Amino acid sequence: MRIFITLVLTTAFLSCNSKNEMAINQEQKYIPDDKELYENIVLMDKEYFDAYNSCDLEKQASLYADDIEFFHDKGGLTTSKEELINSLEKYICGKVTRELVEGSIEVYPIKDYGAVQIGLHKFHNNQEPDAPSRPGKFITMWQHKNDSWKITKVISLH
């Protein structure tokens, strides 16, 4: 019986300890490995979402790769650039704006490809300005090719 109690207490202690370590790790502030890459991607994010919020479909299209893959947890997968732009025009333009959660962007280099961006953002329904908006996570793959950045994959979670 004494061994059983010792085992239970040890397991409980280790469990609490690992939860504390996980909480500490989650509280550590992100520091980019490559500050220049980080700043470039933050700038590209702003450029894209300025176009998104102002309904500049031409600019948005110019930042998407032709073989875009857009994964949306509620809407599914879109692989047609034209279909994606048409959906943005129909459902987003003048109706929805995006707000980046300040300080949430993380950028990691992808060797011989570009970068992955992870962050949080909120979307606001312009028809219901007082409606609450919860942050959602997004992951964007940016490809750097021929001296330009293109969005090749997006995962949008709400």
Accessible surface in RSA format (square Angstrom, percent):
REM  Atomic radii and reference values for relative SASA: ProtOr
REM  Chains: A
REM  Algorithm: Lee & Richards
REM  Probe-radius: 1.40
REM  Slices: 20
REM RES _ NUM      All-atoms   Total-Side   Main-Chain    Non-polar    All polar
REM                ABS   REL    ABS   REL    ABS   REL    ABS   REL    ABS   REL
RES MET A   1   173.00  89.6 126.71  83.9  46.29 110.2 110.77  94.2  62.23  82.4
RES ARG A   2   204.77  86.0 197.65 100.8   7.11  16.9  75.61 103.3 129.16  78.3
RES ILE A   3   138.18  78.6 135.55 101.0   2.62   6.3 137.68  99.1   0.49   1.3
RES PHE A   4   125.91  63.0 122.68  76.0   3.23   8.4 124.59  75.5   1.33   3.8
RES ILE A   5    84.93  48.3  84.02  62.6   0.91   2.2  84.93  61.2   0.00   0.0
RES THR A   6    78.25  55.7  75.96  77.0   2.29   5.5  58.77  78.9  19.49  29.5
RES LEU A   7   108.73  60.6 106.97  76.5   1.76   4.4 108.57  76.3   0.15   0.4
RES VAL A   8    72.29  47.6  68.57  62.1   3.72   9.0  71.28  61.9   1.01   2.7
RES LEU A   9   115.02  64.1 111.03  79.4   3.99  10.0 111.52  78.3   3.50   9.4
RES THR A  10    65.65  46.7  60.99  61.8   4.65  11.1  48.34  64.9  17.31  26.2
RES THR A  11    83.00  59.0  80.77  81.9   2.23   5.3  64.91  87.2  18.09  27.3
RES ALA A  12    50.14  46.1  42.16  65.1   7.98  18.1  49.73  70.0   0.41   1.1
RES PHE A  13   135.31  67.7 128.77  79.8   6.54  17.0 134.46  81.5   0.85   2.4
RES LEU A  14   102.41  57.0  99.25  71.0   3.16   7.9  99.48  69.9   2.92   7.9
RES SER A  15    46.06  38.9  38.01  50.7   8.05  18.5  26.97  57.4  19.08  26.7
RES CYS A  16    75.49  57.1  73.38  81.8   2.12   5.0  21.46  54.4  54.03  58.3
RES ASN A  17    58.84  40.6  56.16  54.3   2.68   6.5   4.19  10.1  54.65  52.8
RES SER A  18    64.50  54.5  58.88  78.6   5.62  12.9  43.79  93.2  20.71  29.0
RES LYS A  19   132.05  64.4 127.12  78.0   4.93  11.7  75.15  67.6  56.90  60.6
RES ASN A  20    89.30  61.6  87.90  84.9   1.41   3.4  15.84  38.1  73.46  71.0
RES GLU A  21    94.75  54.4  93.38  70.6   1.37   3.3  31.49  60.9  63.25  51.6
RES MET A  22   111.75  57.9 108.91  72.1   2.84   6.8  73.54  62.5  38.21  50.6
RES ALA A  23    45.08  41.4  41.22  63.6   3.86   8.8  44.33  62.4   0.75   2.0
RES ILE A  24   103.50  58.9 102.37  76.3   1.13   2.7 102.79  74.0   0.71   1.9
RES ASN A  25    91.60  63.2  79.13  76.5  12.47  30.0  21.15  50.9  70.45  68.1
RES GLN A  26   140.72  78.7 107.15  78.3  33.57  79.9  43.64  92.9  97.08  73.6
RES GLU A  27   141.97  81.5 110.47  83.6  31.50  75.0  47.53  91.9  94.44  77.1
RES GLN A  28   123.06  68.8  99.80  72.9  23.25  55.4  37.62  80.1  85.43  64.8
RES LYS A  29   171.47  83.7 146.87  90.1  24.61  58.6 108.20  97.4  63.28  67.4
RES TYR A  30    51.93  24.2  30.98  17.6  20.95  54.5  38.98  29.3  12.96  16.0
RES ILE A  31   138.60  78.9 122.78  91.5  15.82  38.1 123.01  88.6  15.59  42.3
RES PRO A  32    32.17  23.4  20.22  18.4  11.95  43.4  20.22  16.7  11.95  74.3
RES ASP A  33   126.61  88.7  85.59  85.2  41.02  97.0  28.27  66.5  98.33  98.1
RES ASP A  34    62.59  43.8  54.98  54.7   7.61  18.0  16.20  38.1  46.39  46.3
RES LYS A  35   136.67  66.7 130.99  80.4   5.68  13.5  92.16  83.0  44.51  47.4
RES GLU A  36   128.03  73.5 122.83  92.9   5.19  12.4  42.52  82.2  85.51  69.8
RES LEU A  37    19.72  11.0  17.44  12.5   2.28   5.7  19.09  13.4   0.63   1.7
RES TYR A  38    50.53  23.6  50.45  28.7   0.08   0.2  24.24  18.2  26.29  32.4
RES GLU A  39    89.13  51.2  82.61  62.5   6.52  15.5  35.76  69.2  53.37  43.6
RES ASN A  40    53.94  37.2  52.74  51.0   1.20   2.9   3.69   8.9  50.25  48.6
RES ILE A  41     0.00   0.0   0.00   0.0   0.00   0.0   0.00   0.0   0.00   0.0
RES VAL A  42    46.24  30.4  45.60  41.3   0.64   1.5  45.60  39.6   0.64   1.7
RES LEU A  43   108.93  60.7 106.89  76.5   2.04   5.1 108.73  76.4   0.20   0.5
RES MET A  44    22.76  11.8  22.76  15.1   0.00   0.0   7.63   6.5  15.13  20.0
RES ASP A  45     4.91   3.4   4.42   4.4   0.49   1.2   0.49   1.2   4.42   4.4
RES LYS A  46   118.47  57.8 113.58  69.7   4.89  11.6  91.15  82.0  27.32  29.1
RES GLU A  47    55.84  32.1  48.02  36.3   7.82  18.6  25.84  50.0  30.01  24.5
RES TYR A  48     9.72   4.5   9.72   5.5   0.00   0.0   7.77   5.8   1.95   2.4
RES PHE A  49    31.15  15.6  31.15  19.3   0.00   0.0  31.15  18.9   0.00   0.0
RES ASP A  50    71.27  49.9  65.76  65.4   5.51  13.0  28.33  66.7  42.94  42.8
RES ALA A  51     5.35   4.9   1.72   2.7   3.63   8.3   4.54   6.4   0.81   2.2
RES TYR A  52    17.34   8.1  14.41   8.2   2.93   7.6   8.48   6.4   8.87  10.9
RES ASN A  53    59.68  41.2  37.03  35.8  22.64  54.5  16.04  38.6  43.63  42.2
RES SER A  54    81.78  69.1  50.29  67.1  31.49  72.5  51.05 108.7  30.73  43.1
RES CYS A  55    46.24  35.0  31.15  34.7  15.09  35.5  17.60  44.6  28.64  30.9
RES ASP A  56    63.61  44.6  56.40  56.1   7.22  17.1  18.43  43.4  45.18  45.1
RES LEU A  57    34.57  19.3  31.03  22.2   3.53   8.9  31.37  22.0   3.20   8.6
RES GLU A  58   150.10  86.2 139.73 105.7  10.37  24.7  57.49 111.2  92.61  75.6
RES LYS A  59    70.50  34.4  66.64  40.9   3.86   9.2  34.14  30.7  36.36  38.7
RES GLN A  60     2.09   1.2   2.09   1.5   0.00   0.0   0.00   0.0   2.09   1.6
RES ALA A  61    24.80  22.8  24.80  38.3   0.00   0.0  24.80  34.9   0.00   0.0
RES SER A  62    49.97  42.2  38.86  51.9  11.11  25.6  44.66  95.1   5.31   7.4
RES LEU A  63    10.29   5.7  10.29   7.4   0.00   0.0  10.29   7.2   0.00   0.0
RES TYR A  64     4.01   1.9   3.01   1.7   1.00   2.6   0.39   0.3   3.62   4.5
RES ALA A  65    10.80   9.9   7.82  12.1   2.98   6.8  10.80  15.2   0.00   0.0
RES ASP A  66   122.13  85.6 101.75 101.3  20.38  48.2  37.97  89.4  84.16  83.9
RES ASP A  67   107.31  75.2  94.00  93.6  13.32  31.5  45.85 107.9  61.47  61.3
RES ILE A  68     0.39   0.2   0.00   0.0   0.38   0.9   0.00   0.0   0.38   1.0
RES GLU A  69    49.43  28.4  49.43  37.4   0.00   0.0   6.85  13.2  42.58  34.8
RES PHE A  70    37.88  19.0  37.85  23.4   0.03   0.1  37.85  22.9   0.03   0.1
RES PHE A  71    75.02  37.5  74.54  46.2   0.48   1.2  74.84  45.4   0.17   0.5
RES HIS A  72    51.13  27.9  45.46  31.6   5.67  14.5  33.52  34.5  17.61  20.5
RES ASP A  73    70.08  49.1  26.01  25.9  44.07 104.2  30.21  71.1  39.88  39.8
RES LYS A  74   156.16  76.2 116.78  71.7  39.37  93.7  90.53  81.5  65.63  69.9
RES GLY A  75    65.90  81.3   0.00   N/A  65.90  81.3  34.09  93.6  31.80  71.2
RES GLY A  76    37.85  46.7   0.00   N/A  37.85  46.7  35.03  96.1   2.82   6.3
RES LEU A  77    97.43  54.3  63.55  45.5  33.88  85.2  63.55  44.6  33.88  91.2
RES THR A  78    25.81  18.4  23.85  24.2   1.96   4.7   3.24   4.3  22.57  34.1
RES THR A  79    78.27  55.7  61.32  62.2  16.96  40.4  27.98  37.6  50.29  76.0
RES SER A  80    44.48  37.6  37.24  49.7   7.24  16.7  31.25  66.6  13.23  18.5
RES LYS A  81    48.03  23.4  44.75  27.5   3.28   7.8  26.46  23.8  21.57  23.0
RES GLU A  82   128.86  74.0 120.19  90.9   8.67  20.6  45.10  87.2  83.76  68.4
RES GLU A  83    97.74  56.1  94.24  71.3   3.50   8.3  30.31  58.6  67.43  55.1
RES LEU A  84    10.36   5.8  10.14   7.3   0.22   0.5  10.36   7.3   0.00   0.0
RES ILE A  85    24.49  13.9  24.49  18.2   0.00   0.0  24.49  17.6   0.00   0.0
RES ASN A  86    78.17  53.9  74.53  72.0   3.64   8.8  24.46  58.9  53.71  51.9
RES SER A  87    43.82  37.0  40.75  54.4   3.07   7.1  20.49  43.6  23.33  32.7
RES LEU A  88    15.56   8.7  15.25  10.9   0.31   0.8  15.50  10.9   0.07   0.2
RES GLU A  89    97.27  55.8  90.02  68.1   7.25  17.3  21.14  40.9  76.13  62.2
RES LYS A  90   131.20  64.0 119.22  73.2  11.98  28.5  79.93  71.9  51.27  54.6
RES TYR A  91   128.21  59.9 120.67  68.7   7.53  19.6  91.59  68.8  36.62  45.1
RES ILE A  92    33.47  19.0  33.47  24.9   0.01   0.0  33.47  24.1   0.01   0.0
RES CYS A  93    24.48  18.5  13.54  15.1  10.94  25.7  13.26  33.6  11.22  12.1
RES GLY A  94    59.67  73.6   0.00   N/A  59.67  73.6  39.74 109.0  19.94  44.7
RES LYS A  95    83.27  40.6  83.18  51.0   0.09   0.2  60.70  54.6  22.58  24.0
RES VAL A  96    31.61  20.8  29.06  26.3   2.54   6.1  29.06  25.3   2.54   6.9
RES THR A  97    40.38  28.7  40.38  40.9   0.00   0.0  30.37  40.8  10.00  15.1
RES ARG A  98    16.61   7.0   5.82   3.0  10.79  25.7   1.31   1.8  15.30   9.3
RES GLU A  99    80.24  46.1  75.49  57.1   4.74  11.3  32.23  62.3  48.01  39.2
RES LEU A 100    56.85  31.7  41.64  29.8  15.20  38.2  41.64  29.2  15.20  40.9
RES VAL A 101    39.57  26.0  35.18  31.8   4.40  10.6  39.57  34.4   0.00   0.0
RES GLU A 102   168.33  96.6 142.81 108.0  25.52  60.8  57.76 111.7 110.57  90.3
RES GLY A 103    67.63  83.4   0.00   N/A  67.63  83.4  31.85  87.4  35.78  80.1
RES SER A 104    21.90  18.5   4.34   5.8  17.57  40.5  14.08  30.0   7.82  11.0
RES ILE A 105     6.24   3.6   3.99   3.0   2.25   5.4   3.99   2.9   2.25   6.1
RES GLU A 106    54.74  31.4  54.74  41.4   0.00   0.0   3.62   7.0  51.12  41.7
RES VAL A 107     3.70   2.4   0.52   0.5   3.18   7.7   0.52   0.5   3.18   8.6
RES TYR A 108    76.83  35.9  76.83  43.7   0.00   0.0  59.83  45.0  17.00  21.0
RES PRO A 109    67.51  49.2  51.67  47.1  15.84  57.6  51.67  42.7  15.84  98.4
RES ILE A 110    66.56  37.9  61.42  45.8   5.14  12.4  63.35  45.6   3.21   8.7
RES LYS A 111   176.87  86.3 147.65  90.6  29.22  69.6 122.27 110.1  54.60  58.2
RES ASP A 112   136.12  95.3  85.07  84.7  51.05 120.7  44.88 105.6  91.24  91.0
RES TYR A 113    62.42  29.1  54.72  31.1   7.70  20.0  52.26  39.3  10.17  12.5
RES GLY A 114    12.17  15.0   0.00   N/A  12.17  15.0   5.67  15.5   6.50  14.6
RES ALA A 115     0.00   0.0   0.00   0.0   0.00   0.0   0.00   0.0   0.00   0.0
RES VAL A 116    20.59  13.5  20.59  18.6   0.00   0.0  20.59  17.9   0.00   0.0
RES GLN A 117     0.78   0.4   0.78   0.6   0.00   0.0   0.00   0.0   0.78   0.6
RES ILE A 118    46.91  26.7  46.91  34.9   0.00   0.0  46.91  33.8   0.00   0.0
RES GLY A 119     2.42   3.0   0.00   N/A   2.42   3.0   2.42   6.6   0.00   0.0
RES LEU A 120    61.77  34.4  61.77  44.2   0.00   0.0  61.77  43.4   0.00   0.0
RES HIS A 121     6.89   3.8   6.25   4.3   0.64   1.6   6.02   6.2   0.87   1.0
RES LYS A 122    57.65  28.1  57.33  35.2   0.32   0.8  10.66   9.6  46.99  50.1
RES PHE A 123    49.87  25.0  36.13  22.4  13.74  35.8  36.37  22.1  13.50  38.6
RES HIS A 124    58.15  31.8  55.74  38.7   2.41   6.2  46.57  48.0  11.59  13.5
RES ASN A 125    60.50  41.7  53.10  51.3   7.41  17.8  17.17  41.3  43.33  41.9
RES ASN A 126    61.28  42.3  38.41  37.1  22.87  55.1  21.46  51.7  39.82  38.5
RES GLN A 127   115.33  64.5  84.73  61.9  30.60  72.9  62.38 132.8  52.95  40.2
RES GLU A 128   101.33  58.2  95.24  72.1   6.08  14.5  32.72  63.3  68.60  56.0
RES PRO A 129   108.93  79.4  79.44  72.4  29.49 107.2  84.28  69.6  24.65 153.2
RES ASP A 130   142.39  99.7 113.25 112.7  29.14  68.9  42.06  99.0 100.33 100.1
RES ALA A 131    38.41  35.3  19.71  30.4  18.69  42.5  25.68  36.2  12.73  33.7
RES PRO A 132   131.97  96.2 100.30  91.4  31.67 115.1 111.26  91.9  20.71 128.7
RES SER A 133    27.61  23.3   5.37   7.2  22.23  51.2   8.31  17.7  19.29  27.0
RES ARG A 134   195.04  81.9 177.08  90.3  17.96  42.8  74.56 101.9 120.48  73.0
RES PRO A 135    69.00  50.3  50.92  46.4  18.08  65.7  50.92  42.0  18.08 112.4
RES GLY A 136     4.97   6.1   0.00   N/A   4.97   6.1   4.47  12.3   0.50   1.1
RES LYS A 137    98.39  48.0  94.86  58.2   3.52   8.4  41.78  37.6  56.61  60.3
RES PHE A 138     5.03   2.5   5.03   3.1   0.00   0.0   5.03   3.0   0.00   0.0
RES ILE A 139    45.48  25.9  44.75  33.3   0.73   1.8  44.75  32.2   0.73   2.0
RES THR A 140    10.14   7.2  10.14  10.3   0.00   0.0   2.23   3.0   7.90  11.9
RES MET A 141    40.34  20.9  40.34  26.7   0.00   0.0  28.61  24.3  11.73  15.5
RES TRP A 142     2.81   1.1   2.81   1.4   0.00   0.0   2.81   1.5   0.00   0.0
RES GLN A 143    44.68  25.0  44.57  32.6   0.12   0.3   1.22   2.6  43.46  33.0
RES HIS A 144    86.84  47.5  68.19  47.4  18.64  47.7  35.49  36.6  51.34  59.7
RES LYS A 145   121.09  59.1 114.40  70.2   6.69  15.9  68.87  62.0  52.21  55.6
RES ASN A 146   138.78  95.7 101.27  97.9  37.52  90.3  39.29  94.6  99.50  96.2
RES ASP A 147   137.50  96.3 107.37 106.9  30.13  71.2  28.74  67.6 108.77 108.5
RES SER A 148    46.64  39.4  42.77  57.1   3.88   8.9  36.76  78.3   9.89  13.9
RES TRP A 149    33.74  13.5  28.67  13.9   5.08  11.9  22.42  12.0  11.33  18.4
RES LYS A 150    68.06  33.2  68.06  41.8   0.00   0.0  37.79  34.0  30.27  32.2
RES ILE A 151     5.51   3.1   5.51   4.1   0.00   0.0   5.51   4.0   0.00   0.0
RES THR A 152     6.48   4.6   6.38   6.5   0.09   0.2   6.38   8.6   0.09   0.1
RES LYS A 153    82.54  40.3  82.05  50.3   0.49   1.2  53.81  48.4  28.73  30.6
RES VAL A 154    15.16  10.0  15.00  13.6   0.17   0.4  15.16  13.2   0.00   0.0
RES ILE A 155    63.25  36.0  63.25  47.1   0.00   0.0  63.25  45.5   0.00   0.0
RES SER A 156     6.89   5.8   6.89   9.2   0.00   0.0   2.21   4.7   4.68   6.6
RES LEU A 157    67.21  37.4  66.99  47.9   0.22   0.5  67.14  47.2   0.07   0.2
RES HIS A 158    87.18  47.6  50.23  34.9  36.95  94.5  56.03  57.7  31.16  36.3
END  Absolute sums over single chains surface
CHAIN  1 A    10803.7       9206.7       1597.0       6306.7       4497.0
END  Absolute sums over all chains
TOTAL         10803.7       9206.7       1597.0       6306.7       4497.0
